[in-house]
Amino acid sequence: MRAISRARFDALAAYCRQPLATVLMQELAWFADAEENLLATVVLDTDDEFSGIILARDLMHRFRCVAATEYFETPEQALADLRHRTTSLLPHLNEQRIQGDETGRVVDFFTPLVGDEKLHTHFRRLRARI
C-alpha cells in the first residue's frame, strides 16, 4: 500500500462515506494498492482510538468497506494492522468484490468527455493519480 492524497481518495471513494462518519471520526491518512483496487484510511474516533478502514471495488468497480482493523492507542499501531490486513486481503480480492447487489453499469469518473485542452488542471492531476 502506498500513501495517496486525500483528494485522490475522495475522487475514488468519497461517495461511499456515510454522512455521520465525519462526525464520528477524523481521517488521518489515505492509502491505495498499486492498481487502486483497495483503498484504506487510518482514522481517529471520538473515543480517541485509532483504527483503519479498508475498501475494495465491487463488481461494478464501486468502493465498499470490506474490512476494518481493531482499535489502537496510536496511529502507528493502526497503520501496522491496516498493512497486515490489506496484505492478507489482496490474494482473496476477487471473493471480496462480490457483494451480491451489483446492478447498473460501471461508471468511470476519469474518462474525459471533452478534449484534453478543455480539462481542468485539477482533474488532469487526479486522473494521473497524483
One Martini backbone bead per residue (centre of mass of N, CA, C, O) as a GRO file, in nm:
protein
  130
    1MET     BB    1   0.098   0.035   0.021
    2ARG     BB    2   0.021   0.369  -0.065
    3ALA     BB    3   0.028   0.688  -0.045
    4ILE     BB    4  -0.237   0.928  -0.061
    5SER     BB    5  -0.443   1.162  -0.129
    6ARG     BB    6  -0.736   1.291  -0.040
    7ALA     BB    7  -0.828   1.368  -0.322
    8ARG     BB    8  -0.800   1.084  -0.440
    9PHE     BB    9  -0.983   0.937  -0.245
   10ASP     BB   10  -1.234   1.111  -0.303
   11ALA     BB   11  -1.251   1.050  -0.608
   12LEU     BB   12  -1.299   0.734  -0.554
   13ALA     BB   13  -1.483   0.730  -0.240
   14ALA     BB   14  -1.676   0.952  -0.117
   15TYR     BB   15  -1.965   0.824  -0.179
   16CYS     BB   16  -1.932   0.587   0.060
   17ARG     BB   17  -1.984   0.771   0.278
   18GLN     BB   18  -2.112   0.833   0.570
   19PRO     BB   19  -2.232   1.117   0.703
   20LEU     BB   20  -2.154   1.046   1.013
   21ALA     BB   21  -1.844   0.999   0.993
   22THR     BB   22  -1.743   1.302   1.037
   23VAL     BB   23  -1.837   1.294   1.343
   24LEU     BB   24  -1.687   1.012   1.444
   25MET     BB   25  -1.440   1.082   1.241
   26GLN     BB   26  -1.087   1.114   1.152
   27GLU     BB   27  -0.896   1.148   0.887
   28LEU     BB   28  -0.529   1.094   0.841
   29ALA     BB   29  -0.495   0.862   0.611
   30TRP     BB   30  -0.406   0.744   0.273
   31PHE     BB   31  -0.461   0.446   0.060
   32ALA     BB   32  -0.307   0.229  -0.202
   33ASP     BB   33  -0.281   0.021  -0.433
   34ALA     BB   34  -0.139  -0.005  -0.738
   35GLU     BB   35  -0.447  -0.050  -0.879
   36GLU     BB   36  -0.686   0.061  -0.703
   37ASN     BB   37  -0.863  -0.180  -0.544
   38LEU     BB   38  -0.747  -0.063  -0.278
   39LEU     BB   39  -0.850   0.108   0.014
   40ALA     BB   40  -0.732   0.333   0.284
   41THR     BB   41  -0.783   0.434   0.637
   42VAL     BB   42  -0.692   0.642   0.900
   43VAL     BB   43  -0.850   0.677   1.224
   44LEU     BB   44  -1.020   0.903   1.451
   45ASP     BB   45  -1.214   0.882   1.722
   46THR     BB   46  -1.416   0.991   1.992
   47ASP     BB   47  -1.224   0.788   2.185
   48ASP     BB   48  -0.922   0.811   2.094
   49GLU     BB   49  -0.911   0.601   1.854
   50PHE     BB   50  -0.741   0.382   1.636
   51SER     BB   51  -0.802   0.303   1.285
   52GLY     BB   52  -0.906   0.093   1.006
   53ILE     BB   53  -1.013   0.117   0.657
   54ILE     BB   54  -1.140  -0.108   0.400
   55LEU     BB   55  -1.152  -0.090   0.045
   56ALA     BB   56  -1.340  -0.228  -0.234
   57ARG     BB   57  -1.415  -0.335  -0.534
   58ASP     BB   58  -1.671  -0.413  -0.699
   59LEU     BB   59  -1.821  -0.533  -0.988
   60MET     BB   60  -1.875  -0.202  -1.049
   61HIS     BB   61  -1.620  -0.038  -0.915
   62ARG     BB   62  -1.715   0.010  -0.631
   63PHE     BB   63  -1.669   0.121  -0.319
   64ARG     BB   64  -1.624  -0.095  -0.027
   65CYS     BB   65  -1.650  -0.226   0.271
   66VAL     BB   66  -1.434  -0.516   0.397
   67ALA     BB   67  -1.263  -0.381   0.642
   68ALA     BB   68  -1.120  -0.377   0.982
   69THR     BB   69  -0.971  -0.282   1.247
   70GLU     BB   70  -0.872  -0.237   1.529
   71TYR     BB   71  -0.810  -0.077   1.830
   72PHE     BB   72  -0.589   0.204   1.911
   73GLU     BB   73  -0.351   0.428   2.062
   74THR     BB   74  -0.209   0.443   1.776
   75PRO     BB   75  -0.147   0.505   1.444
   76GLU     BB   76   0.080   0.297   1.403
   77GLN     BB   77  -0.084   0.048   1.485
   78ALA     BB   78  -0.307   0.078   1.276
   79LEU     BB   79  -0.120   0.069   1.026
   80ALA     BB   80  -0.001  -0.210   1.073
   81ASP     BB   81  -0.275  -0.360   1.060
   82LEU     BB   82  -0.359  -0.257   0.784
   83ARG     BB   83  -0.126  -0.384   0.624
   84HIS     BB   84  -0.182  -0.675   0.704
   85ARG     BB   85  -0.478  -0.691   0.595
   86THR     BB   86  -0.422  -0.615   0.299
   87THR     BB   87  -0.227  -0.846   0.241
   88SER     BB   88  -0.446  -1.068   0.302
   89LEU     BB   89  -0.664  -0.970   0.084
   90LEU     BB   90  -0.540  -0.971  -0.205
   91PRO     BB   91  -0.568  -1.288  -0.275
   92HIS     BB   92  -0.911  -1.236  -0.214
   93LEU     BB   93  -1.045  -1.009  -0.390
   94ASN     BB   94  -1.260  -1.148  -0.570
   95GLU     BB   95  -1.441  -1.228  -0.327
   96GLN     BB   96  -1.479  -0.934  -0.204
   97ARG     BB   97  -1.633  -0.808  -0.458
   98ILE     BB   98  -1.879  -0.972  -0.373
   99GLN     BB   99  -2.216  -0.850  -0.286
  100GLY     BB  100  -2.505  -0.915  -0.462
  101ASP     BB  101  -2.604  -0.591  -0.571
  102GLU     BB  102  -2.516  -0.553  -0.859
  103THR     BB  103  -2.603  -0.275  -1.067
  104GLY     BB  104  -2.575  -0.173  -1.373
  105ARG     BB  105  -2.320   0.044  -1.462
  106VAL     BB  106  -2.016   0.137  -1.521
  107VAL     BB  107  -1.829   0.405  -1.369
  108ASP     BB  108  -1.602   0.650  -1.513
  109PHE     BB  109  -1.467   0.939  -1.379
  110PHE     BB  110  -1.188   0.949  -1.585
  111THR     BB  111  -1.347   0.988  -1.846
  112PRO     BB  112  -1.338   1.194  -2.087
  113LEU     BB  113  -1.572   1.429  -2.264
  114VAL     BB  114  -1.323   1.595  -2.349
  115GLY     BB  115  -1.069   1.753  -2.434
  116ASP     BB  116  -0.767   1.811  -2.285
  117GLU     BB  117  -0.778   2.131  -2.315
  118LYS     BB  118  -1.061   2.133  -2.125
  119LEU     BB  119  -0.925   2.039  -1.880
  120HIS     BB  120  -0.877   2.049  -1.567
  121THR     BB  121  -0.604   2.044  -1.372
  122HIS     BB  122  -0.719   1.874  -1.138
  123PHE     BB  123  -0.823   1.642  -1.312
  124ARG     BB  124  -0.551   1.562  -1.434
  125ARG     BB  125  -0.419   1.488  -1.163
  126LEU     BB  126  -0.618   1.269  -1.074
  127ARG     BB  127  -0.588   1.095  -1.330
  128ALA     BB  128  -0.261   1.067  -1.267
  129ARG     BB  129  -0.233   0.995  -0.953
  130ILE     BB  130  -0.156   1.258  -0.755
   0.00000   0.00000   0.00000
